[in-house]
Amino acid sequence: MLRGQSCATIRAMQKTKKTQANSASVTADTTKPRRARTTSKPISTDTAKPRPTVMRPAAPKPRSVKTPAKGFSAKDEAAKPRRIGTKMSRLLASNVAPVKPAIKPVAQAPRHEGSSAALTHWLLYCRPGFEQDCTQEAVGQARSQRPVLAEQPGIIPDSGYAIVAINEQTLSYRELIFARQLIRLHHIIEELPERDRLTPVLAAINELTGTFSEIWLEVPDTNDGKTLSAFTRRFGPLLETALRAQGRLLPVEVEAGRSDAAEAKKLPRLHIFFPDKSSALIGTSDPYNSASSLMGIVRQSMPAEAPSRSTLKLAEAIEVFLDKSEQTRLLRSGMTAVDLGAAPGGWSWQMVRRGIRVTAVDNGPMKGVLEKHPLVEHLKQDGFKFQPKKAVDWLLCDMVDKPAKVAELIGDWFVNGWCRHSIFNLKLPMKQRVTALDAALNGIRSRLDIEGISYKLIAKQLYHDREEITVFLSKTKNR
Ligand SMILES: C[S@@+](CC[C@H](N)C(=O)[O-])C[C@H]1O[C@@H](n2cnc3c(N)ncnc32)[C@H](O)[C@@H]1O
């Protein structure tokens, strides 16, 4: 039987993180165990003791969240994300029954009409440094669906992930800008023994029901996370073999594209996320409501001919926002594009390589192959004042300016019918990022709504985005 023990999960994870951060040895050797632990041993499949703690994530001890006496008036306060740093353990582990749900705080709180008071824990991956935005957005989305019995999100600054506990309701991955991945969290395992990580991980998986389409072993997108990759490469095959032997993973033949492959793809994916070597978070994702790439990252390699690394942003945006058939249909040779803030030409290059003619607007110089490209007309003009003589298929915009100003410009282009599709960047302000983005994107939405223009809008902070997000906006058929 799996044993729970109180409150130590994330604290332990964080202690490890601190130790790693303070240690000069955390640079290259990913396989060496830490000195504080026992001797260096490879990962083995033997079932050694001591038994680690497998924990069902429970709701936090609401230390700074007042339990509302009546009704549900404290929900907004409770839902506000905070940087609680090393106190994250409170968030997850107050009631550590082995595998049974532990929902103590909500059970104590007054129930909102129709609420079962059960909480769902979500594990979200994000760009390190954006944990606060990621959780604020997720809780905001949950709140927009119905009143939220949310707990303070668990945030470890710069960790590349966050955990939110909200009502038993589903978040929509597509609507989240900062979340790279959306995973329903089922178990937290702490103090994984160095000599046998497999047994406890398998034990936790055995508490879940059903079959999984695939298993992904993941780590945070941080320097510490990178040092774990060698470990996951060795551990992954061991775990996969064990799960296949138990019939918990799809048989290989189905994966290889036999007749029932489409059905099989609908099964949940299993995620084992290692914040560090001694803890694991076990969750599942819905293939229709999550990113379809490992760690939620769509990597791109730098094309030698492209004039700037910015080209990777647009390449990733095309992969993330358009499925294969949309890429073929919407990015055809002979189409036209305007690229505002085009220099030195990384985005324009993505267009011309597909045979699309580009008007590149920028006072700066186009470089490399784009300097004198037959498909490129370079205009040294102000992108905010430029107006096309004829409507184009695509508007690209990578000018660095306030999100509100860029959003207004994009709205103008769509309302005036100057383009059909657009990919543009919104640079993030230092503070109130979620609020500023909401205002900018809602500004565009309401203008298009007023004009009766049907559209599809998806916004994401992509892997190649830094202090910015990328937006895809496309006119769909008229109402
Ligand atoms: C981030 S860079 C664009 C990089 C480009 N997308 C690429 O792939 O190479 C931003 C560009 O916007 C241009 N820019 C900024 N404000 C502008 C404006 N008002 N009109 C035209 N270009 C502008 C800058 O000159 C700069 O070249």
The ligand as a Tripos MOL2 file, in Angstrom:
@<TRIPOS>MOLECULE
LIG
   27    29     1     0     0
SMALL
NO_CHARGES

@<TRIPOS>ATOM
      1 C1         12.0390   42.6820  -34.1860 C.3       1 LIG1
      2 S1         12.5000   43.5110  -35.5820 S.3       1 LIG1
      3 C2         11.7350   42.6160  -36.8490 C.3       1 LIG1
      4 C3         12.4620   41.4010  -37.2500 C.3       1 LIG1
      5 C4         11.8630   40.7580  -38.4810 C.3       1 LIG1
      6 N1         10.5230   40.2780  -38.2290 N.3       1 LIG1
      7 C5         12.6870   39.6180  -38.9990 C.2       1 LIG1
      8 O1         12.2000   38.5260  -39.0440 O.co2     1 LIG1
      9 O2         13.8440   39.8250  -39.3640 O.co2     1 LIG1
     10 C6         11.5020   44.9150  -35.5080 C.3       1 LIG1
     11 C7         11.5930   45.8080  -36.7250 C.3       1 LIG1
     12 O3         10.5190   46.7150  -36.6670 O.3       1 LIG1
     13 C8         10.9610   47.8980  -37.2880 C.3       1 LIG1
     14 N2         10.0550   48.9770  -36.8990 N.ar      1 LIG1
     15 C9          9.7980   49.4700  -35.6680 C.ar      1 LIG1
     16 N3          8.8910   50.4700  -35.7650 N.ar      1 LIG1
     17 C10         8.5750   50.5980  -37.0610 C.ar      1 LIG1
     18 C11         7.6940   51.4330  -37.7770 C.ar      1 LIG1
     19 N4          6.9390   52.3560  -37.1710 N.pl3     1 LIG1
     20 N5          7.6100   51.2760  -39.1120 N.ar      1 LIG1
     21 C12         8.3430   50.3390  -39.7580 C.ar      1 LIG1
     22 N6          9.2060   49.5200  -39.1150 N.ar      1 LIG1
     23 C13         9.3120   49.6500  -37.8020 C.ar      1 LIG1
     24 C14        12.3780   48.0570  -36.8050 C.3       1 LIG1
     25 O4         13.1120   48.8780  -37.6990 O.3       1 LIG1
     26 C15        12.8630   46.6260  -36.8020 C.3       1 LIG1
     27 O5         13.5510   46.3280  -37.9910 O.3       1 LIG1
@<TRIPOS>BOND
     1     1     2 1
     2     2     3 1
     3     2    10 1
     4     3     4 1
     5     4     5 1
     6     5     6 1
     7     5     7 1
     8     7     8 2
     9     7     9 1
    10    10    11 1
    11    11    12 1
    12    11    26 1
    13    12    13 1
    14    13    14 1
    15    13    24 1
    16    14    15 ar
    17    14    23 ar
    18    15    16 ar
    19    16    17 ar
    20    17    18 ar
    21    17    23 ar
    22    18    19 1
    23    18    20 ar
    24    20    21 ar
    25    21    22 ar
    26    22    23 ar
    27    24    25 1
    28    24    26 1
    29    26    27 1
@<TRIPOS>SUBSTRUCTURE
     1 LIG1         1 GROUP 0 **** ****
